[in-house]
């Protein structure tokens, strides 16, 4: 986006529903790649996205997150996936 003239301080980000850290079970190799957001075999994707955005100078108050207790695409999958009958 910066290549097209956007300034990080003017960028607004919305993190959409996704799998929460309680549901996102990952393997041991994740520990090495995501040391800040890997804990006991689980990955906190939202925190990892936040960390990377802030590292790119996106202002934290310009990042809109989601309540993953209510909108996790795994444990609230009835909100996000529809299985057609038959
Ligand atoms: Zn979940």
PDB file of the backbone (N, CA, C, O) and the ligand in Angstrom, with CONECT records:
HET     ZN  A 101       1
ATOM      1  N   UNK A   1       0.827  -1.194   0.000  1.00  0.00           N
ATOM      2  CA  UNK A   1       0.000   0.000   0.000  1.00  0.00           C
ATOM      3  C   UNK A   1       0.869   1.254   0.000  1.00  0.00           C
ATOM      4  O   UNK A   1       0.535   2.251  -0.642  1.00  0.00           O
ATOM      5  N   UNK A   2       1.984   1.196   0.725  1.00  0.00           N
ATOM      6  CA  UNK A   2       2.881   2.357   0.739  1.00  0.00           C
ATOM      7  C   UNK A   2       3.419   2.631  -0.663  1.00  0.00           C
ATOM      8  O   UNK A   2       3.654   3.781  -1.033  1.00  0.00           O
ATOM      9  N   UNK A   3       3.611   1.568  -1.434  1.00  0.00           N
ATOM     10  CA  UNK A   3       4.094   1.711  -2.799  1.00  0.00           C
ATOM     11  C   UNK A   3       3.136   2.579  -3.621  1.00  0.00           C
ATOM     12  O   UNK A   3       3.544   3.234  -4.579  1.00  0.00           O
ATOM     13  N   UNK A   4       1.863   2.573  -3.232  1.00  0.00           N
ATOM     14  CA  UNK A   4       0.861   3.366  -3.944  1.00  0.00           C
ATOM     15  C   UNK A   4       0.564   4.687  -3.247  1.00  0.00           C
ATOM     16  O   UNK A   4      -0.403   5.372  -3.580  1.00  0.00           O
ATOM     17  N   UNK A   5       1.402   5.037  -2.281  1.00  0.00           N
ATOM     18  CA  UNK A   5       1.278   6.345  -1.656  1.00  0.00           C
ATOM     19  C   UNK A   5       0.573   6.375  -0.308  1.00  0.00           C
ATOM     20  O   UNK A   5       0.431   7.443   0.286  1.00  0.00           O
ATOM     21  N   UNK A   6       0.130   5.227   0.183  1.00  0.00           N
ATOM     22  CA  UNK A   6      -0.550   5.207   1.485  1.00  0.00           C
ATOM     23  C   UNK A   6       0.464   5.441   2.599  1.00  0.00           C
ATOM     24  O   UNK A   6       1.607   4.988   2.527  1.00  0.00           O
ATOM     25  N   UNK A   7       0.024   6.153   3.625  1.00  0.00           N
ATOM     26  CA  UNK A   7       0.868   6.380   4.793  1.00  0.00           C
ATOM     27  C   UNK A   7       0.362   5.475   5.915  1.00  0.00           C
ATOM     28  O   UNK A   7      -0.841   5.424   6.171  1.00  0.00           O
ATOM     29  N   UNK A   8       1.273   4.758   6.588  1.00  0.00           N
ATOM     30  CA  UNK A   8       0.833   3.817   7.630  1.00  0.00           C
ATOM     31  C   UNK A   8      -0.081   4.455   8.662  1.00  0.00           C
ATOM     32  O   UNK A   8      -1.019   3.814   9.136  1.00  0.00           O
ATOM     33  N   UNK A   9       0.179   5.705   9.017  1.00  0.00           N
ATOM     34  CA  UNK A   9      -0.650   6.346  10.051  1.00  0.00           C
ATOM     35  C   UNK A   9      -2.080   6.614   9.581  1.00  0.00           C
ATOM     36  O   UNK A   9      -2.956   6.914  10.392  1.00  0.00           O
ATOM     37  N   UNK A  10      -2.312   6.506   8.283  1.00  0.00           N
ATOM     38  CA  UNK A  10      -3.667   6.716   7.754  1.00  0.00           C
ATOM     39  C   UNK A  10      -4.398   5.414   7.418  1.00  0.00           C
ATOM     40  O   UNK A  10      -5.550   5.433   6.982  1.00  0.00           O
ATOM     41  N   UNK A  11      -3.727   4.305   7.623  1.00  0.00           N
ATOM     42  CA  UNK A  11      -4.325   3.013   7.265  1.00  0.00           C
ATOM     43  C   UNK A  11      -5.174   2.499   8.428  1.00  0.00           C
ATOM     44  O   UNK A  11      -4.740   2.497   9.580  1.00  0.00           O
ATOM     45  N   UNK A  12      -6.382   2.068   8.104  1.00  0.00           N
ATOM     46  CA  UNK A  12      -7.283   1.463   9.086  1.00  0.00           C
ATOM     47  C   UNK A  12      -7.434  -0.007   8.708  1.00  0.00           C
ATOM     48  O   UNK A  12      -7.667  -0.348   7.548  1.00  0.00           O
ATOM     49  N   UNK A  13      -7.295  -0.865   9.713  1.00  0.00           N
ATOM     50  CA  UNK A  13      -7.345  -2.309   9.478  1.00  0.00           C
ATOM     51  C   UNK A  13      -8.486  -2.910  10.288  1.00  0.00           C
ATOM     52  O   UNK A  13      -8.692  -2.547  11.446  1.00  0.00           O
ATOM     53  N   UNK A  14      -9.212  -3.812   9.687  1.00  0.00           N
ATOM     54  CA  UNK A  14     -10.241  -4.577  10.391  1.00  0.00           C
ATOM     55  C   UNK A  14      -9.855  -6.042  10.304  1.00  0.00           C
ATOM     56  O   UNK A  14      -9.702  -6.598   9.216  1.00  0.00           O
ATOM     57  N   UNK A  15      -9.702  -6.657  11.467  1.00  0.00           N
ATOM     58  CA  UNK A  15      -9.400  -8.083  11.503  1.00  0.00           C
ATOM     59  C   UNK A  15     -10.733  -8.826  11.583  1.00  0.00           C
ATOM     60  O   UNK A  15     -11.474  -8.693  12.557  1.00  0.00           O
ATOM     61  N   UNK A  16     -11.018  -9.585  10.576  1.00  0.00           N
ATOM     62  CA  UNK A  16     -12.297 -10.283  10.455  1.00  0.00           C
ATOM     63  C   UNK A  16     -12.319 -11.544  11.321  1.00  0.00           C
ATOM     64  O   UNK A  16     -11.284 -11.960  11.842  1.00  0.00           O
ATOM     65  N   UNK A  17     -13.497 -12.150  11.473  1.00  0.00           N
ATOM     66  CA  UNK A  17     -13.572 -13.397  12.240  1.00  0.00           C
ATOM     67  C   UNK A  17     -12.575 -14.438  11.727  1.00  0.00           C
ATOM     68  O   UNK A  17     -12.335 -14.565  10.526  1.00  0.00           O
ATOM     69  N   UNK A  18     -12.018 -15.160  12.665  1.00  0.00           N
ATOM     70  CA  UNK A  18     -11.051 -16.212  12.350  1.00  0.00           C
ATOM     71  C   UNK A  18     -10.973 -17.160  13.538  1.00  0.00           C
ATOM     72  O   UNK A  18     -11.680 -16.973  14.529  1.00  0.00           O
ATOM     73  N   UNK A  19     -10.146 -18.146  13.451  1.00  0.00           N
ATOM     74  CA  UNK A  19     -10.038 -19.144  14.514  1.00  0.00           C
ATOM     75  C   UNK A  19      -9.349 -18.529  15.741  1.00  0.00           C
ATOM     76  O   UNK A  19      -8.349 -17.822  15.612  1.00  0.00           O
ATOM     77  N   UNK A  20      -9.895 -18.806  16.924  1.00  0.00           N
ATOM     78  CA  UNK A  20      -9.333 -18.239  18.153  1.00  0.00           C
ATOM     79  C   UNK A  20      -8.164 -19.085  18.658  1.00  0.00           C
ATOM     80  O   UNK A  20      -7.940 -20.206  18.202  1.00  0.00           O
ATOM     81  N   UNK A  21      -7.441 -18.524  19.597  1.00  0.00           N
ATOM     82  CA  UNK A  21      -6.260 -19.217  20.103  1.00  0.00           C
ATOM     83  C   UNK A  21      -6.601 -20.499  20.873  1.00  0.00           C
ATOM     84  O   UNK A  21      -5.768 -21.401  20.955  1.00  0.00           O
ATOM     85  N   UNK A  22      -7.789 -20.592  21.428  1.00  0.00           N
ATOM     86  CA  UNK A  22      -8.163 -21.815  22.158  1.00  0.00           C
ATOM     87  C   UNK A  22      -8.425 -22.970  21.180  1.00  0.00           C
ATOM     88  O   UNK A  22      -8.210 -24.135  21.515  1.00  0.00           O
ATOM     89  N   UNK A  23      -8.887 -22.638  19.983  1.00  0.00           N
ATOM     90  CA  UNK A  23      -9.219 -23.667  18.984  1.00  0.00           C
ATOM     91  C   UNK A  23      -8.052 -23.986  18.058  1.00  0.00           C
ATOM     92  O   UNK A  23      -7.989 -25.079  17.495  1.00  0.00           O
ATOM     93  N   UNK A  24      -7.142 -23.055  17.899  1.00  0.00           N
ATOM     94  CA  UNK A  24      -6.088 -23.213  16.895  1.00  0.00           C
ATOM     95  C   UNK A  24      -4.922 -24.011  17.474  1.00  0.00           C
ATOM     96  O   UNK A  24      -3.956 -23.451  17.993  1.00  0.00           O
ATOM     97  N   UNK A  25      -5.040 -25.325  17.370  1.00  0.00           N
ATOM     98  CA  UNK A  25      -3.984 -26.220  17.824  1.00  0.00           C
ATOM     99  C   UNK A  25      -2.943 -26.324  16.714  1.00  0.00           C
ATOM    100  O   UNK A  25      -3.277 -26.530  15.547  1.00  0.00           O
ATOM    101  N   UNK A  26      -1.706 -26.182  17.090  1.00  0.00           N
ATOM    102  CA  UNK A  26      -0.624 -26.222  16.101  1.00  0.00           C
ATOM    103  C   UNK A  26       0.503 -27.112  16.609  1.00  0.00           C
ATOM    104  O   UNK A  26       0.547 -27.484  17.781  1.00  0.00           O
ATOM    105  N   UNK A  27       1.396 -27.437  15.714  1.00  0.00           N
ATOM    106  CA  UNK A  27       2.525 -28.289  16.057  1.00  0.00           C
ATOM    107  C   UNK A  27       3.674 -27.504  16.669  1.00  0.00           C
ATOM    108  O   UNK A  27       3.722 -26.275  16.617  1.00  0.00           O
ATOM    109  N   UNK A  28       4.576 -28.244  17.237  1.00  0.00           N
ATOM    110  CA  UNK A  28       5.739 -27.672  17.912  1.00  0.00           C
ATOM    111  C   UNK A  28       6.547 -26.705  17.032  1.00  0.00           C
ATOM    112  O   UNK A  28       7.071 -25.723  17.557  1.00  0.00           O
ATOM    113  N   UNK A  29       6.670 -26.942  15.709  1.00  0.00           N
ATOM    114  CA  UNK A  29       7.444 -25.993  14.891  1.00  0.00           C
ATOM    115  C   UNK A  29       6.931 -24.557  14.954  1.00  0.00           C
ATOM    116  O   UNK A  29       7.693 -23.626  14.694  1.00  0.00           O
ATOM    117  N   UNK A  30       5.669 -24.360  15.291  1.00  0.00           N
ATOM    118  CA  UNK A  30       5.145 -22.994  15.393  1.00  0.00           C
ATOM    119  C   UNK A  30       5.862 -22.195  16.474  1.00  0.00           C
ATOM    120  O   UNK A  30       5.984 -20.974  16.375  1.00  0.00           O
ATOM    121  N   UNK A  31       6.325 -22.877  17.487  1.00  0.00           N
ATOM    122  CA  UNK A  31       7.026 -22.195  18.586  1.00  0.00           C
ATOM    123  C   UNK A  31       8.208 -21.383  18.044  1.00  0.00           C
ATOM    124  O   UNK A  31       8.453 -20.252  18.463  1.00  0.00           O
ATOM    125  N   UNK A  32       8.933 -21.996  17.099  1.00  0.00           N
ATOM    126  CA  UNK A  32      10.107 -21.328  16.547  1.00  0.00           C
ATOM    127  C   UNK A  32       9.719 -20.118  15.681  1.00  0.00           C
ATOM    128  O   UNK A  32      10.362 -19.070  15.744  1.00  0.00           O
ATOM    129  N   UNK A  33       8.669 -20.275  14.876  1.00  0.00           N
ATOM    130  CA  UNK A  33       8.295 -19.212  13.944  1.00  0.00           C
ATOM    131  C   UNK A  33       7.480 -18.098  14.591  1.00  0.00           C
ATOM    132  O   UNK A  33       7.532 -16.945  14.165  1.00  0.00           O
ATOM    133  N   UNK A  34       6.733 -18.460  15.621  1.00  0.00           N
ATOM    134  CA  UNK A  34       5.853 -17.467  16.267  1.00  0.00           C
ATOM    135  C   UNK A  34       6.075 -17.473  17.777  1.00  0.00           C
ATOM    136  O   UNK A  34       5.143 -17.741  18.535  1.00  0.00           O
ATOM    137  N   UNK A  35       7.285 -17.184  18.219  1.00  0.00           N
ATOM    138  CA  UNK A  35       7.591 -17.326  19.657  1.00  0.00           C
ATOM    139  C   UNK A  35       6.726 -16.437  20.550  1.00  0.00           C
ATOM    140  O   UNK A  35       6.492 -16.783  21.707  1.00  0.00           O
ATOM    141  N   UNK A  36       6.251 -15.314  20.048  1.00  0.00           N
ATOM    142  CA  UNK A  36       5.443 -14.414  20.876  1.00  0.00           C
ATOM    143  C   UNK A  36       3.989 -14.874  21.005  1.00  0.00           C
ATOM    144  O   UNK A  36       3.296 -14.491  21.948  1.00  0.00           O
ATOM    145  N   UNK A  37       3.536 -15.682  20.073  1.00  0.00           N
ATOM    146  CA  UNK A  37       2.114 -16.008  20.046  1.00  0.00           C
ATOM    147  C   UNK A  37       1.810 -17.498  19.983  1.00  0.00           C
ATOM    148  O   UNK A  37       0.722 -17.909  19.578  1.00  0.00           O
ATOM    149  N   UNK A  38       2.776 -18.286  20.386  1.00  0.00           N
ATOM    150  CA  UNK A  38       2.593 -19.718  20.526  1.00  0.00           C
ATOM    151  C   UNK A  38       2.606 -20.022  22.014  1.00  0.00           C
ATOM    152  O   UNK A  38       3.503 -19.592  22.739  1.00  0.00           O
ATOM    153  N   UNK A  39       1.597 -20.773  22.464  1.00  0.00           N
ATOM    154  CA  UNK A  39       1.597 -21.157  23.873  1.00  0.00           C
ATOM    155  C   UNK A  39       0.958 -22.533  24.025  1.00  0.00           C
ATOM    156  O   UNK A  39      -0.196 -22.744  23.654  1.00  0.00           O
ATOM    157  N   UNK A  40       1.714 -23.439  24.563  1.00  0.00           N
ATOM    158  CA  UNK A  40       1.213 -24.784  24.897  1.00  0.00           C
ATOM    159  C   UNK A  40       0.479 -25.451  23.741  1.00  0.00           C
ATOM    160  O   UNK A  40      -0.568 -26.068  23.936  1.00  0.00           O
ATOM    161  N   UNK A  41       1.033 -25.326  22.535  1.00  0.00           N
ATOM    162  CA  UNK A  41       0.433 -25.998  21.380  1.00  0.00           C
ATOM    163  C   UNK A  41      -0.699 -25.229  20.716  1.00  0.00           C
ATOM    164  O   UNK A  41      -1.376 -25.748  19.829  1.00  0.00           O
ATOM    165  N   UNK A  42      -0.899 -23.997  21.147  1.00  0.00           N
ATOM    166  CA  UNK A  42      -1.933 -23.167  20.524  1.00  0.00           C
ATOM    167  C   UNK A  42      -1.298 -21.903  19.960  1.00  0.00           C
ATOM    168  O   UNK A  42      -0.270 -21.432  20.446  1.00  0.00           O
ATOM    169  N   UNK A  43      -1.925 -21.376  18.940  1.00  0.00           N
ATOM    170  CA  UNK A  43      -1.429 -20.182  18.261  1.00  0.00           C
ATOM    171  C   UNK A  43      -2.457 -19.067  18.382  1.00  0.00           C
ATOM    172  O   UNK A  43      -3.645 -19.278  18.138  1.00  0.00           O
ATOM    173  N   UNK A  44      -1.990 -17.866  18.765  1.00  0.00           N
ATOM    174  CA  UNK A  44      -2.877 -16.705  18.826  1.00  0.00           C
ATOM    175  C   UNK A  44      -2.684 -15.894  17.547  1.00  0.00           C
ATOM    176  O   UNK A  44      -1.801 -15.042  17.451  1.00  0.00           O
ATOM    177  N   UNK A  45      -3.521 -16.183  16.590  1.00  0.00           N
ATOM    178  CA  UNK A  45      -3.415 -15.560  15.273  1.00  0.00           C
ATOM    179  C   UNK A  45      -3.674 -14.055  15.333  1.00  0.00           C
ATOM    180  O   UNK A  45      -2.985 -13.275  14.676  1.00  0.00           O
ATOM    181  N   UNK A  46      -4.669 -13.653  16.122  1.00  0.00           N
ATOM    182  CA  UNK A  46      -4.990 -12.224  16.198  1.00  0.00           C
ATOM    183  C   UNK A  46      -3.813 -11.418  16.745  1.00  0.00           C
ATOM    184  O   UNK A  46      -3.484 -10.356  16.216  1.00  0.00           O
ATOM    185  N   UNK A  47      -3.189 -11.917  17.793  1.00  0.00           N
ATOM    186  CA  UNK A  47      -2.032 -11.206  18.346  1.00  0.00           C
ATOM    187  C   UNK A  47      -0.871 -11.163  17.352  1.00  0.00           C
ATOM    188  O   UNK A  47      -0.136 -10.178  17.291  1.00  0.00           O
ATOM    189  N   UNK A  48      -0.712 -12.219  16.588  1.00  0.00           N
ATOM    190  CA  UNK A  48       0.367 -12.247  15.601  1.00  0.00           C
ATOM    191  C   UNK A  48       0.104 -11.214  14.496  1.00  0.00           C
ATOM    192  O   UNK A  48       1.015 -10.511  14.059  1.00  0.00           O
ATOM    193  N   UNK A  49      -1.137 -11.138  14.062  1.00  0.00           N
ATOM    194  CA  UNK A  49      -1.491 -10.134  13.045  1.00  0.00           C
ATOM    195  C   UNK A  49      -1.254  -8.733  13.603  1.00  0.00           C
ATOM    196  O   UNK A  49      -0.668  -7.883  12.933  1.00  0.00           O
ATOM    197  N   UNK A  50      -1.712  -8.496  14.834  1.00  0.00           N
ATOM    198  CA  UNK A  50      -1.509  -7.186  15.475  1.00  0.00           C
ATOM    199  C   UNK A  50      -0.020  -6.847  15.551  1.00  0.00           C
ATOM    200  O   UNK A  50       0.391  -5.735  15.219  1.00  0.00           O
ATOM    201  N   UNK A  51       0.773  -7.809  15.988  1.00  0.00           N
ATOM    202  CA  UNK A  51       2.215  -7.582  16.141  1.00  0.00           C
ATOM    203  C   UNK A  51       2.828  -7.161  14.800  1.00  0.00           C
ATOM    204  O   UNK A  51       3.620  -6.221  14.730  1.00  0.00           O
ATOM    205  N   UNK A  52       2.451  -7.865  13.759  1.00  0.00           N
ATOM    206  CA  UNK A  52       3.027  -7.560  12.441  1.00  0.00           C
ATOM    207  C   UNK A  52       2.558  -6.204  11.910  1.00  0.00           C
ATOM    208  O   UNK A  52       3.336  -5.468  11.303  1.00  0.00           O
ATOM    209  N   UNK A  53       1.295  -5.880  12.137  1.00  0.00           N
ATOM    210  CA  UNK A  53       0.794  -4.580  11.683  1.00  0.00           C
ATOM    211  C   UNK A  53       1.503  -3.440  12.405  1.00  0.00           C
ATOM    212  O   UNK A  53       1.902  -2.457  11.781  1.00  0.00           O
ATOM    213  N   UNK A  54       1.660  -3.572  13.710  1.00  0.00           N
ATOM    214  CA  UNK A  54       2.324  -2.525  14.495  1.00  0.00           C
ATOM    215  C   UNK A  54       3.786  -2.416  14.078  1.00  0.00           C
ATOM    216  O   UNK A  54       4.342  -1.318  14.050  1.00  0.00           O
ATOM    217  N   UNK A  55       4.404  -3.531  13.758  1.00  0.00           N
ATOM    218  CA  UNK A  55       5.790  -3.507  13.267  1.00  0.00           C
ATOM    219  C   UNK A  55       5.900  -2.745  11.945  1.00  0.00           C
ATOM    220  O   UNK A  55       6.957  -2.211  11.608  1.00  0.00           O
ATOM    221  N   UNK A  56       4.794  -2.705  11.207  1.00  0.00           N
ATOM    222  CA  UNK A  56       4.771  -1.965   9.938  1.00  0.00           C
ATOM    223  C   UNK A  56       4.273  -0.533  10.141  1.00  0.00           C
ATOM    224  O   UNK A  56       3.937   0.164   9.184  1.00  0.00           O
ATOM    225  N   UNK A  57       4.233  -0.109  11.409  1.00  0.00           N
ATOM    226  CA  UNK A  57       3.886   1.263  11.775  1.00  0.00           C
ATOM    227  C   UNK A  57       2.404   1.599  11.617  1.00  0.00           C
ATOM    228  O   UNK A  57       2.033   2.769  11.513  1.00  0.00           O
ATOM    229  N   UNK A  58       1.558   0.562  11.599  1.00  0.00           N
ATOM    230  CA  UNK A  58       0.119   0.807  11.655  1.00  0.00           C
ATOM    231  C   UNK A  58      -0.203   1.210  13.094  1.00  0.00           C
ATOM    232  O   UNK A  58       0.251   0.559  14.035  1.00  0.00           O
ATOM    233  N   UNK A  59      -0.969   2.259  13.265  1.00  0.00           N
ATOM    234  CA  UNK A  59      -1.296   2.743  14.607  1.00  0.00           C
ATOM    235  C   UNK A  59      -2.312   1.793  15.249  1.00  0.00           C
ATOM    236  O   UNK A  59      -3.328   1.448  14.645  1.00  0.00           O
ATOM    237  N   UNK A  60      -2.016   1.380  16.483  1.00  0.00           N
ATOM    238  CA  UNK A  60      -2.824   0.357  17.146  1.00  0.00           C
ATOM    239  C   UNK A  60      -4.305   0.738  17.225  1.00  0.00           C
ATOM    240  O   UNK A  60      -5.176  -0.113  17.043  1.00  0.00           O
ATOM    241  N   UNK A  61      -4.587   2.002  17.493  1.00  0.00           N
ATOM    242  CA  UNK A  61      -5.998   2.393  17.596  1.00  0.00           C
ATOM    243  C   UNK A  61      -6.713   2.339  16.240  1.00  0.00           C
ATOM    244  O   UNK A  61      -7.940   2.421  16.181  1.00  0.00           O
ATOM    245  N   UNK A  62      -5.953   2.201  15.165  1.00  0.00           N
ATOM    246  CA  UNK A  62      -6.541   2.069  13.828  1.00  0.00           C
ATOM    247  C   UNK A  62      -6.745   0.611  13.424  1.00  0.00           C
ATOM    248  O   UNK A  62      -7.091   0.316  12.280  1.00  0.00           O
ATOM    249  N   UNK A  63      -6.530  -0.290  14.369  1.00  0.00           N
ATOM    250  CA  UNK A  63      -6.732  -1.714  14.096  1.00  0.00           C
ATOM    251  C   UNK A  63      -7.964  -2.160  14.876  1.00  0.00           C
ATOM    252  O   UNK A  63      -7.982  -2.125  16.107  1.00  0.00           O
ATOM    253  N   UNK A  64      -8.979  -2.574  14.152  1.00  0.00           N
ATOM    254  CA  UNK A  64     -10.231  -3.012  14.771  1.00  0.00           C
ATOM    255  C   UNK A  64     -10.191  -4.541  14.881  1.00  0.00           C
ATOM    256  O   UNK A  64     -10.092  -5.248  13.878  1.00  0.00           O
ATOM    257  N   UNK A  65     -10.271  -5.027  16.114  1.00  0.00           N
ATOM    258  CA  UNK A  65     -10.237  -6.473  16.329  1.00  0.00           C
ATOM    259  C   UNK A  65     -11.653  -6.986  16.589  1.00  0.00           C
ATOM    260  O   UNK A  65     -12.621  -6.225  16.584  1.00  0.00           O
ATOM    261  N   UNK A  66     -11.744  -8.269  16.813  1.00  0.00           N
ATOM    262  CA  UNK A  66     -13.063  -8.881  16.985  1.00  0.00           C
ATOM    263  C   UNK A  66     -13.079  -9.663  18.292  1.00  0.00           C
ATOM    264  O   UNK A  66     -12.038 -10.146  18.738  1.00  0.00           O
ATOM    265  N   UNK A  67     -14.241  -9.791  18.905  1.00  0.00           N
ATOM    266  CA  UNK A  67     -14.395 -10.592  20.115  1.00  0.00           C
ATOM    267  C   UNK A  67     -14.434 -12.063  19.699  1.00  0.00           C
ATOM    268  O   UNK A  67     -15.458 -12.569  19.240  1.00  0.00           O
ATOM    269  N   UNK A  68     -13.317 -12.721  19.867  1.00  0.00           N
ATOM    270  CA  UNK A  68     -13.229 -14.113  19.401  1.00  0.00           C
ATOM    271  C   UNK A  68     -13.989 -15.084  20.296  1.00  0.00           C
ATOM    272  O   UNK A  68     -14.213 -16.226  19.896  1.00  0.00           O
ATOM    273  N   UNK A  69     -14.391 -14.668  21.494  1.00  0.00           N
ATOM    274  CA  UNK A  69     -15.252 -15.542  22.287  1.00  0.00           C
ATOM    275  C   UNK A  69     -16.616 -15.699  21.613  1.00  0.00           C
ATOM    276  O   UNK A  69     -17.287 -16.718  21.770  1.00  0.00           O
ATOM    277  N   UNK A  70     -17.011 -14.669  20.861  1.00  0.00           N
ATOM    278  CA  UNK A  70     -18.311 -14.703  20.184  1.00  0.00           C
ATOM    279  C   UNK A  70     -18.203 -15.012  18.697  1.00  0.00           C
ATOM    280  O   UNK A  70     -19.159 -15.505  18.098  1.00  0.00           O
ATOM    281  N   UNK A  71     -17.051 -14.729  18.095  1.00  0.00           N
ATOM    282  CA  UNK A  71     -16.946 -14.845  16.646  1.00  0.00           C
ATOM    283  C   UNK A  71     -15.742 -15.644  16.171  1.00  0.00           C
ATOM    284  O   UNK A  71     -15.087 -15.271  15.198  1.00  0.00           O
ATOM    285  N   UNK A  72     -15.456 -16.727  16.849  1.00  0.00           N
ATOM    286  CA  UNK A  72     -14.422 -17.653  16.374  1.00  0.00           C
ATOM    287  C   UNK A  72     -15.049 -18.518  15.277  1.00  0.00           C
ATOM    288  O   UNK A  72     -16.142 -19.055  15.456  1.00  0.00           O
ATOM    289  N   UNK A  73     -14.367 -18.648  14.162  1.00  0.00           N
ATOM    290  CA  UNK A  73     -14.931 -19.426  13.057  1.00  0.00           C
ATOM    291  C   UNK A  73     -14.908 -20.924  13.324  1.00  0.00           C
ATOM    292  O   UNK A  73     -15.496 -21.700  12.570  1.00  0.00           O
ATOM    293  N   UNK A  74     -14.230 -21.337  14.398  1.00  0.00           N
ATOM    294  CA  UNK A  74     -14.219 -22.762  14.753  1.00  0.00           C
ATOM    295  C   UNK A  74     -15.302 -23.067  15.787  1.00  0.00           C
ATOM    296  O   UNK A  74     -16.221 -23.833  15.499  1.00  0.00           O
ATOM    297  N   UNK A  75     -15.214 -22.485  16.980  1.00  0.00           N
ATOM    298  CA  UNK A  75     -16.194 -22.865  18.002  1.00  0.00           C
ATOM    299  C   UNK A  75     -17.542 -22.153  17.845  1.00  0.00           C
ATOM    300  O   UNK A  75     -18.500 -22.512  18.530  1.00  0.00           O
ATOM    301  N   UNK A  76     -17.638 -21.178  16.980  1.00  0.00           N
ATOM    302  CA  UNK A  76     -18.935 -20.577  16.619  1.00  0.00           C
ATOM    303  C   UNK A  76     -19.252 -20.901  15.162  1.00  0.00           C
ATOM    304  O   UNK A  76     -19.833 -20.080  14.452  1.00  0.00           O
ATOM    305  N   UNK A  77     -18.876 -22.080  14.725  1.00  0.00           N
ATOM    306  CA  UNK A  77     -18.967 -22.369  13.289  1.00  0.00           C
ATOM    307  C   UNK A  77     -20.409 -22.342  12.763  1.00  0.00           C
ATOM    308  O   UNK A  77     -20.624 -22.247  11.554  1.00  0.00           O
ATOM    309  N   UNK A  78     -21.396 -22.425  13.665  1.00  0.00           N
ATOM    310  CA  UNK A  78     -22.787 -22.317  13.197  1.00  0.00           C
ATOM    311  C   UNK A  78     -23.100 -20.927  12.646  1.00  0.00           C
ATOM    312  O   UNK A  78     -24.063 -20.756  11.898  1.00  0.00           O
ATOM    313  N   UNK A  79     -22.282 -19.928  13.018  1.00  0.00           N
ATOM    314  CA  UNK A  79     -22.487 -18.573  12.517  1.00  0.00           C
ATOM    315  C   UNK A  79     -21.882 -18.366  11.129  1.00  0.00           C
ATOM    316  O   UNK A  79     -22.271 -17.447  10.408  1.00  0.00           O
ATOM    317  N   UNK A  80     -20.939 -19.217  10.765  1.00  0.00           N
ATOM    318  CA  UNK A  80     -20.158 -18.936   9.565  1.00  0.00           C
ATOM    319  C   UNK A  80     -20.290 -19.966   8.446  1.00  0.00           C
ATOM    320  O   UNK A  80     -19.947 -19.688   7.297  1.00  0.00           O
ATOM    321  N   UNK A  81     -20.778 -21.136   8.779  1.00  0.00           N
ATOM    322  CA  UNK A  81     -20.830 -22.181   7.761  1.00  0.00           C
ATOM    323  C   UNK A  81     -22.241 -22.746   7.701  1.00  0.00           C
ATOM    324  O   UNK A  81     -22.892 -22.957   8.724  1.00  0.00           O
ATOM    325  N   UNK A  82     -22.681 -22.978   6.513  1.00  0.00           N
ATOM    326  CA  UNK A  82     -24.013 -23.512   6.301  1.00  0.00           C
ATOM    327  C   UNK A  82     -23.878 -24.811   5.537  1.00  0.00           C
ATOM    328  O   UNK A  82     -23.297 -24.863   4.454  1.00  0.00           O
ATOM    329  N   UNK A  83     -24.427 -25.853   6.124  1.00  0.00           N
ATOM    330  CA  UNK A  83     -24.433 -27.127   5.420  1.00  0.00           C
ATOM    331  C   UNK A  83     -25.800 -27.299   4.773  1.00  0.00           C
ATOM    332  O   UNK A  83     -26.817 -27.303   5.465  1.00  0.00           O
ATOM    333  N   UNK A  84     -25.830 -27.437   3.486  1.00  0.00           N
ATOM    334  CA  UNK A  84     -27.119 -27.582   2.807  1.00  0.00           C
ATOM    335  C   UNK A  84     -27.709 -28.962   3.127  1.00  0.00           C
ATOM    336  O   UNK A  84     -26.991 -29.961   3.144  1.00  0.00           O
ATOM    337  N   UNK A  85     -29.005 -29.004   3.378  1.00  0.00           N
ATOM    338  CA  UNK A  85     -29.631 -30.293   3.693  1.00  0.00           C
ATOM    339  C   UNK A  85     -29.617 -31.189   2.442  1.00  0.00           C
ATOM    340  O   UNK A  85     -30.101 -30.821   1.371  1.00  0.00           O
ATOM    341  N   UNK A  86     -29.065 -32.325   2.628  1.00  0.00           N
ATOM    342  CA  UNK A  86     -29.023 -33.332   1.554  1.00  0.00           C
ATOM    343  C   UNK A  86     -28.341 -32.813   0.367  1.00  0.00           C
ATOM    344  O   UNK A  86     -28.213 -33.522  -0.632  1.00  0.00           O
TER     345      UNK A  86
HETATM  346 ZN    ZN A 101     -12.497 -20.886  19.032  1.00  0.00          ZN
END
